[in-house]
Amino acid sequence: MTRRWTPCWPGECLAAISLTFDDGTPSQLKIAVPMLNKADLQATFYLCPRGDDYLEKLAPWREVARAGHEIGNHTVAHPGPRAFRDDPTARGLETMTLADIEKDIVEAKRRLQQIAPDQREMSFCYPCYQEHGGSGPTRQSYVPVVARHHIAGRGKGEFPFGNYPSTVDLHYAWSWPAERMPGSQMVGLVEACVARKWWGILTFHGIHEGHLSGAENDFRELVNYLQANHSRIWTAPVAKVARRILDWRQENGI
């Protein structure tokens, strides 16, 4: 007998989409945020509050938070794999303990709450999509660390799959890296979510900026599509979708 659940997504929506942005690049403030605001769509921006002057550097993001976008945790130090460099003495996730990682995560969250004091919940973004510290026999997942401090965590999953609300690990939700992705492909992924009632998460970095760049016209095509289809596609920040999934699971005994 097939289990019948109540619909997860609000209203008549058939899918949920979260647009996420890593690293707080200038082009996000200059291009992405105004475009999203004009379309009345809210996204998640994952920031690294580095340095003693982090409040000054991140001041423009206060207005982003006030516009309804989520400010998310991307750590202070942005620790990635040491294997990205040809230097066995380099510091990276392989040389960090879970305690090291947790200290960074907690401090980053504390700092970011100063930028978005009215934000009730915050999601986390794994730098470089990596969720382990240590190496070999000492390698451990830090997903449980994220789960202690955040409602959700965004990683990178199995392409081209989205997230089923009934089974997604909210503390390592799958996403699609969207750099250099044409708008038509992004729209196609959105429609795949509609067909399967998925939660789809797209990851962006710079818009015409940096080595993980996306084109402004492609991003505009996606935004326009989501705006035109808002009655059947719920576009919302990661923390907001995660909260809806948790509430829905409780309602349905999942």
Beta strands, then each sheet from edge to edge (+ up, - down):
strand 1: 15-22
strand 2: 44-47
strand 3: 70-73
strand 4: 123-125
strand 5: 132-133
strand 6: 140-141
strand 7: 152-154
strand 8: 176-177
strand 9: 199-204
strand 10: 233-235
sheet 1: 3+ 2+ 1+ 9+ 8+
sheet 2: 3+ 2+ 1+ 10+
sheet 3: 4+ 7+
sheet 4: 5+ 6-
end
